[in-house]
Amino acid sequence: MFYTIWAVKAFRTNNTNDMKFLKKLLKTSVIILIALLVLLLLFILLIKKTPNSEYSQLDATDKKMFDELTQQYQTFQKSPEQIWASSYHYDKEPLILVRSQKNRSIWRYIYLVNASKYIDTKKFKKINFPGNPYLNDVYVTKSLGNLSLEYWFPSAFTYTSLKNREILAFKYYPELFDHEKSFPNFIYFSMHEAFHLNVQQNWTYDKYGDRIDNYPYNQENFNLLRKEYELLDRGLQTKDTAQLNAVMKEWIDIRNQRYKKWPQLLKETNSEAIEGTAKYIEYRYSALIGEPKQLITDNTGKTISFSQALEGVLKSEKHHYLLERWVSYDKGAALCYILDKLDPLWKSKIEDSPNHKGKTQYEIIKAYYLK
């Protein structure tokens, strides 16, 4: 009996102490949260500063960014069909550019480009670009209110919704303009991510994900991959239509063998469709501005074949994971180049939506040989 009474008293005492502790903790948390909000407000209103309104007065990083953006817009306005299609006007699409000091750090200020019809810009500062017809709708602000909360997160980009329109919010910083680095960089990275949103927003190829589960890391698959990559190299090099047909028909046969043996590998065609086309526009653009990028390079920047790149992946188990998805970026772009020669209408066939099932590069090539 004594033990029972003691236990009840102890429980009541502990329960009371716990309640006092929780109230104190809650009060402290609220005070800390309010303090953080006040500091955030002061940071935005007092410490953060927007740049001057003239291009000539911007800092070096902002000037480089707008110079590269101007080159993008000029090239897309002049030759959209040579990059993707005449209907894709990247130079007219809205874009949010978030300035940070370092990779993935918090933002300093925000530029809105081609966004005036999606947000009231009267309260923002207009940036003037004398003699530049491609940047006539550029504004800057310290913050977009609660819309810019995501810019605090350590990410390279996100999407911001303005008037129910998803807009790419791309974070840039000085290192993105160091062209001695192959990746990431502003000129191609921004274009690549914008393509995903502006062109591929309704594509469903990756609806259920495009990563391959239970990838067959075995010699049988590796040997088939060697044949496939060697045929891909030949397909890229040949200009003769008859030879190209023979090469790609054999390529399809190898692929079909792999997919029959391991059906899960079919997911790589989704990565090729999504990421391969986004890489493809990078390569097409680079050729137009006179700085052609090579499909495959080694660590020194030397151009290598797909077969050589594959051997580099296969010789080290720690690199095998690249086969599950990452190799599909350039492999998909290579297939786009081959389709340029094989089927000029392939871009309309790959267009995808919930109401219209498109065809991946693999499916387009496969259908070509089933005629």
C-alpha positions in Angstrom: 0.0 0.0 0.0 2.8 2.4 0.9 4.5 1.6 -2.3 1.4 2.3 -4.3 0.7 5.7 -2.6 4.4 6.7 -3.1 4.2 5.7 -6.7 1.1 7.8 -7.3 2.6 10.8 -5.5 5.8 10.5 -7.4 3.9 10.2 -10.7 1.9 13.4 -9.8 5.0 15.2 -8.8 6.9 14.2 -12.0 3.9 14.9 -14.1 3.7 18.4 -12.7 7.4 19.0 -13.2 7.1 17.7 -16.7 4.3 20.2 -17.4 6.3 23.0 -16.0 9.3 22.0 -18.1 7.2 21.7 -21.3 5.6 25.2 -20.7 9.1 26.7 -20.1 10.4 24.9 -23.2 7.5 26.1 -25.3 7.9 29.7 -24.0 11.6 29.6 -24.8 11.0 28.2 -28.3 8.5 31.0 -29.0 10.9 33.6 -27.9 13.7 32.1 -30.0 11.4 31.9 -33.0 10.3 35.5 -32.6 13.9 36.6 -32.3 14.8 34.7 -35.5 12.0 36.3 -37.4 13.0 39.7 -36.2 16.6 39.0 -37.2 15.4 37.8 -40.6 13.3 40.9 -41.1 16.3 43.1 -40.2 18.5 41.1 -42.5 16.1 41.6 -45.4 15.3 45.3 -44.7 18.6 46.7 -43.4 21.5 44.4 -44.3 20.5 43.2 -47.8 20.9 45.7 -50.5 19.7 45.6 -54.1 22.1 46.5 -56.8 22.0 49.8 -58.7 19.5 50.2 -61.6 22.1 50.4 -64.4 23.9 47.5 -66.0 27.1 49.4 -65.9 26.9 49.6 -62.1 26.3 45.9 -61.5 29.1 43.8 -59.9 31.2 41.5 -62.0 29.2 38.4 -61.3 25.9 40.0 -62.2 27.4 41.4 -65.4 28.7 38.0 -66.4 25.4 36.4 -65.7 23.4 38.9 -67.8 26.0 38.7 -70.6 25.5 35.0 -70.8 21.8 35.3 -70.5 21.8 37.8 -73.4 23.8 35.4 -75.5 21.3 32.7 -74.7 18.3 34.9 -75.6 19.9 36.2 -78.8 20.7 32.7 -80.0 17.3 31.3 -79.2 15.5 34.3 -80.8 17.5 33.9 -84.0 17.6 30.1 -84.3 15.1 28.3 -81.9 14.6 25.4 -84.4 18.3 24.7 -84.5 18.3 24.2 -80.7 15.0 22.5 -80.2 11.9 23.8 -82.1 10.6 27.1 -83.5 7.8 26.9 -80.9 10.2 27.1 -77.9 11.0 30.7 -77.2 13.3 30.4 -74.2 14.1 34.1 -74.6 10.5 34.9 -73.7 10.0 32.6 -70.8 9.8 34.0 -67.3 12.9 33.3 -65.1 13.8 34.1 -61.5 17.5 34.5 -60.8 18.6 34.2 -57.2 22.0 35.7 -56.3 24.0 34.1 -53.6 27.6 34.5 -52.6 28.6 30.8 -52.6 27.2 27.6 -53.9 23.9 26.6 -52.1 24.1 29.5 -49.7 21.3 31.9 -48.8 20.3 34.6 -51.2 21.3 38.3 -51.3 18.7 39.6 -53.8 16.4 38.3 -56.6 16.1 39.2 -60.3 12.8 38.7 -62.1 13.2 38.3 -65.9 10.2 38.4 -68.3 7.9 38.0 -65.3 5.9 41.3 -65.4 2.7 39.6 -66.4 2.9 37.1 -63.5 3.7 39.6 -60.7 3.2 43.3 -60.0 6.6 44.8 -60.5 5.8 48.3 -59.6 7.3 47.8 -56.1 10.5 46.5 -57.6 13.5 48.3 -59.0 13.9 48.1 -62.8 17.3 47.3 -64.2 18.2 49.1 -67.4 20.3 47.6 -70.2 20.9 50.4 -72.7 21.1 49.0 -76.3 20.2 45.5 -75.2 16.8 44.5 -76.8 16.8 41.1 -75.1 16.6 42.3 -71.5 13.8 44.9 -71.3 11.8 43.2 -68.5 14.2 42.8 -65.6 13.5 43.8 -62.0 15.3 43.3 -58.7 14.0 42.9 -55.2 15.4 41.9 -51.8 12.6 39.3 -51.3 9.4 37.8 -52.7 8.0 37.4 -49.2 7.0 33.9 -48.3 7.6 32.8 -51.9 11.3 33.2 -51.3 11.5 31.0 -48.2 12.7 28.1 -50.3 15.7 30.2 -51.4 17.1 29.6 -47.9 17.5 25.9 -48.6 20.9 24.6 -49.9 19.7 23.9 -53.4 20.9 24.9 -56.8 17.4 25.7 -58.1 13.7 25.4 -57.2 10.4 26.4 -58.7 8.3 29.4 -57.7 4.6 29.6 -58.5 3.4 33.1 -59.8 -0.3 33.2 -60.9 -0.4 29.5 -61.0 2.6 29.5 -63.4 5.6 27.5 -62.3 8.8 29.5 -62.9 12.4 28.3 -62.5 14.2 30.0 -59.7 17.8 29.5 -60.4 20.5 30.3 -57.8 23.8 31.7 -59.2 27.1 32.7 -57.7 30.6 33.6 -58.8 31.9 30.1 -59.2 29.3 29.3 -61.9 31.2 31.6 -64.2 34.6 29.8 -63.9 34.7 28.3 -67.4 37.7 26.2 -66.5 35.3 24.0 -64.7 33.2 21.7 -66.9 30.2 21.5 -64.5 28.3 23.2 -63.2 28.2 26.5 -65.1 25.5 29.1 -65.7 25.3 29.2 -69.4 24.3 25.5 -69.8 23.0 24.5 -66.4 20.4 27.3 -66.4 19.3 26.4 -69.9 19.1 22.7 -69.1 16.9 23.2 -66.0 14.7 25.7 -67.8 14.1 23.1 -70.6 12.9 20.6 -68.0 10.2 23.0 -66.8 9.3 25.0 -69.9 9.2 22.1 -72.4 9.0 18.9 -70.4 6.7 20.0 -67.6 3.9 17.6 -68.8 6.2 14.8 -70.0 5.4 11.6 -68.1 8.4 9.4 -68.9 9.6 9.7 -65.3 6.2 9.6 -63.7 7.2 6.4 -61.8 10.9 7.3 -61.5 13.7 6.6 -63.8 16.2 4.9 -61.5 16.8 1.2 -62.2 16.2 -1.2 -59.3 18.2 -4.5 -59.2 20.6 -3.4 -62.0 22.4 -6.5 -63.4 26.0 -5.8 -62.5 27.3 -8.9 -64.3 29.5 -9.8 -67.2 26.7 -10.8 -69.5 25.1 -7.4 -69.3 28.5 -5.6 -69.5 29.5 -7.5 -72.7 26.2 -6.5 -74.3 26.8 -2.9 -73.2 30.2 -3.0 -74.9 28.6 -4.0 -78.2 25.9 -1.4 -77.8 28.3 1.4 -77.0 30.6 0.5 -79.9 27.5 0.6 -82.3 26.6 4.0 -80.8 30.0 5.3 -81.6 29.7 4.1 -85.2 26.2 5.6 -85.5 27.5 9.0 -84.4 30.5 8.9 -86.9 28.8 7.6 -90.0 27.2 10.0 -92.5 26.1 7.3 -95.0 22.4 6.6 -94.6 22.7 2.9 -95.6 25.5 2.3 -93.1 23.6 4.2 -90.4 20.5 2.0 -90.9 22.6 -1.1 -90.6 24.4 0.1 -87.5 21.2 1.2 -85.7 19.3 -2.0 -86.6 22.0 -4.0 -84.9 21.9 -1.5 -82.0 18.2 -2.2 -81.6 18.8 -5.9 -81.6 21.3 -5.6 -78.8 19.0 -3.4 -76.7 16.1 -5.9 -77.2 18.3 -8.7 -75.9 19.1 -6.7 -72.8 15.5 -5.7 -72.2 14.2 -9.3 -72.7 16.8 -10.6 -70.2 16.4 -7.8 -67.7 13.0 -5.9 -68.2 13.9 -3.4 -65.5 16.5 -1.9 -67.8 13.8 -0.4 -69.9 13.7 2.5 -67.4 17.0 3.8 -68.9 15.0 4.9 -72.0 13.0 7.3 -69.7 16.3 8.9 -68.5 17.5 9.2 -72.1 14.2 10.9 -73.1 14.1 13.4 -70.1 17.8 14.1 -69.5 19.2 13.2 -72.9 17.0 15.9 -74.7 18.0 18.5 -72.1 21.7 17.7 -72.7 21.1 17.7 -76.5 19.9 21.4 -76.4 23.1 22.2 -74.5 25.2 20.7 -77.3 23.2 22.3 -80.1 23.5 25.7 -78.4 27.2 25.3 -77.8 27.8 24.7 -81.5 25.8 27.7 -82.5 27.8 30.1 -80.3 31.1 28.6 -81.7 32.1 26.8 -78.5 31.1 23.2 -79.4 31.0 20.8 -76.4 32.1 17.3 -76.9 29.7 14.5 -75.9 32.2 12.6 -73.9 35.5 13.8 -72.3 37.8 12.3 -69.7 39.1 14.0 -66.6 41.6 16.0 -68.6 39.0 17.3 -71.0 40.2 15.1 -73.8 37.5 13.8 -76.2 36.9 10.1 -75.8 34.4 7.6 -77.3 31.4 6.1 -75.6 33.2 2.7 -75.6 36.2 4.3 -73.8 34.0 5.9 -71.3 32.2 2.6 -70.6 35.5 0.8 -70.0 36.4 3.6 -67.5 33.1 2.9 -65.6 33.4 -0.9 -65.7 37.0 -1.1 -64.5 36.0 0.2 -61.1 33.1 -1.1 -59.1 32.7 2.2 -57.3 31.7 3.7 -60.6 29.2 1.0 -61.6 26.3 3.0 -60.1 26.7 5.5 -63.0 25.1 2.8 -65.3 21.8 3.1 -63.4 21.1 6.6 -64.6 23.9 9.1 -65.1 25.3 7.6 -68.4 21.8 8.2 -69.9 22.4 12.0 -70.1 25.0 11.9 -72.8 23.8 8.5 -74.2 20.3 10.1 -74.7 21.9 13.2 -76.3 23.8 11.0 -78.7 20.6 9.2 -79.7 19.1 12.6 -80.5 21.9 13.4 -82.8 21.5 10.0 -84.6 17.8 10.7 -84.9 18.6 14.0 -86.6 20.1 12.0 -89.4 17.6 9.1 -89.2 14.2 10.7 -88.6 13.9 14.5 -88.9 10.4 14.4 -87.3 11.6 12.7 -84.1 11.2 15.9 -81.9 7.4 15.9 -82.5 7.3 12.2 -81.7 9.1 12.4 -78.4 6.7 15.2 -77.1 4.8 13.7 -74.2 1.8 14.5 -72.0 -0.9 12.7 -70.0 -3.2 13.0 -73.1 -0.6 12.1 -75.7 1.9 9.3 -75.1 5.2 10.2 -76.7 7.9 7.8 -77.8 11.4 7.7 -76.3 14.4 7.7 -78.6 14.6 3.9 -78.3 10.9 3.5 -79.2 11.3 5.8 -82.2 14.3 4.0 -83.5 12.7 0.6 -82.8 9.5 1.6 -84.7 11.6 2.8 -87.6 12.8 -0.7 -88.2 9.4 -2.3 -87.8 8.0 -0.5 -90.9 
